[in-house]
């Protein structure tokens, strides 16, 4: 069985977990906090980042590489679209959420509302949290724009772009950084994802000492 080194609020680990669940790949979870800088984990991934997934002699690092591996090796439920144009759009939007949304929203919230609280025992910087909220609002506007024009984030079929978006949004929502009011297309889409059996286990997990908002795992929010 594959063993996934991750922690509950790592959005890239969530992306891999969601994708594996959709494709029917069984995964055993191994809790790993990158900030502990364990030598054994550095030996698996010198970058010291989650996720890392192992099965026997195979060790894969980086969520994009891991998802590509399973897309190439597991035929069940293709996640990148039916043709070159759909696949290109899916990859563009996966990169959007992995890089732009993470850099402008998720990483700020993780630093201020998770790392400072749990590791440094310091209060968050209110200005940084407000900046993350403003950025999240702009990203939700773009998500609304996309979903007004197509059924799923990247096109007519559910796929990896939806998974990448849900992974980032779920962490930001856990940390109280998402205001859903006024974003009905995004809210309806995310509610549909919340109801999926492949996604429910992620919503049930908690970070020790850091509870989510009351609406976090509810379908009606």
N, C-alpha and C positions, 0 to 999 in steps of 0.2 A: 504493500500500500504506500501511496505517496504521503510524505510527512511535510507539512507546511509550517515553517517557522514564521510566526506572525504575532501581532498583539491586537487587541480589540479595536483600537482606533487608528490603525494603519489603513488608509484608504486604498493603497495599492494591494495590500493583502486581501481586503474586502473584494476588490475587483477580481483577483484570482479565485477566491472562494466562490463567488457568485458564478463566474464562468465555469469553474469545475463542476459545480452543482448542476448547472444547466446542461452540461455535456455528459453528466453521469459519471464523473470521475470521483471516486471515493478519496477523501483526504483526511488524514489524522492531523489535528492541530497541535503545534508545539509552541508554547508561549515564549516569546523572545522580545525583550525590551532593548532596542538598539543602543540607548543611552548608557546601558550598563557596560558596553564595550567588552564583552566576554571574548577571550582568546579563541575559544572553541568556535564561536560564531564567526569571528573574523577569518578563521581558517576556511569557512564555507564561502564567505563573501567578504573579500578585503575592503569593500566599500562600507561594510558595517550597516547595511540597510536591509529592512524587510520589504518584500517577502523573499524567502529562499525555500525551494521545494526539492525534496530528495526522494529517490526510489532506488534502493540498491546502490549501484555505482554511479547513477545519474544524479547530478546536482544542477539545478537551474536557478538563476537569479534574475531579478528585474521582472516586473509584472508584464511588460510588453513582450519580452522574450518567452516568458512562461505561457502567456496566452497564445502566442504564435505557435509554440510547440504543440499545445493541445489542439489547436485548430488544424494543424498539419497531421496529427497522429490519431485523432478521434473523429470519426466521420459523423457521429451523431450531432444533430443540431448545429449546422454551420452558423457562424456568428459574424461573418464579414460581408455578407451580401451575395447576390446572384451573378454579378458581372463586374468587369473592371471599374466602371464608373461608381457603382454602389460600394465596392470595396475601398476605392479611393476616398469617397466621402466618409465612410465609416472610420477609416484610419485618421482622416483629418480631425474628426470630432473626438475620437479617442485621445489624440494628442492635445486637443483643446482642453479637455477636462483633466488629463494627466499633468499637463504643463501649466496652462494659463489659469484654470480654475484653482488648481492646487497652489500655485505660486501667489495668487491674488486673494484667496479666501482660506482654503483649508490649512495651509501651512501657518498662516498668521494665527488662526484660532487654536491650532494644536500647540503652538509656542506659548500663547498667552493664557489659554484656559485649561490646557492639560499639563504641559511640561512645567510651567511656572508653579502651578498648584501642587502637583504630585511630586515633582522632583526637587524643585528649588524652594518650595514653600514660600512663594512670593505672590503678591497680588498681580493681576493682569494690568497691562497698560491700556487705559480706557481709549486713548486715541487710536491705538492699533486695532482694537476690537471694533471701534466705529468704522475705521477704514475697511476692515474685512466685511462688515455689514453693507457698506456702500457698494463695494465690489460685488458682493453676492447679489445685490439687487440688480445690478447691470447684467450679471450672468443669467439671472432668472428672466429678465426681459428677453435676452437672446434665446433662451430655451423656449419661452412662449412663442417667439417668432418662428422657430423651427417647427414646433408642434402645431402651430396654426396652419402649416403648409404640408405636413406629412403625418402619418400615423405614429411613427416612432422617431427617435432622435435623428437617425441617419437616413431614413427612408421608409419603405412600406413594411419592412419586417423588423421585429425585435432582434437586437444584435449587440455586438461588443460596445458600440457607442452608448447604448442605454446602460449597459453594465458599468462602464467607466464613469458615466455621469452619476448613476445611483450610488456608486461607491464614494465619490467625493461629497455628494450632497448629504448622504446619510451621516457621514462624520461631522460635517459642518452643522447639520441639524441637531445631532447629539450634543454638540457644544453650544447650542443656542444661537447660532449665527445665521439662521434662515428665517425670513419673514414671508410666509406663504400667501398672506392676504394680498389680493390684487394680481395674483398669478395663477388664474384658473387652469389654463392649459397645462402648466407645469405641475400643479397640484393634482389634477386628474391623472396625468401620466404617472406621477410618483405613487399615488394611491394604488394604481393598478400593479406597479412593481412590488409594493409592500405586501400585496395579497399573494404573491407567488411563493410556493413552497421552497423554492431554491433561495429566496431572499430572506424569508422569515427568521432562520437561525441567526443571521447577522444582527437583526433588530433585537433579538433576545439576549444578546451578549452585553455585559456591562464592564466598564473600566473601574477597577477598585478605587473607592474614594471619590468617584466622580459620576454621580447619577445624571441621566439625561432629562430633558423637559418632559412633562406629563404627556404631551401629544406625540412623543417621538415614535413609538411603535404602534400607534393607533391608525386604523384605516381611515377613520373619519377625523380629519385634523384641519 
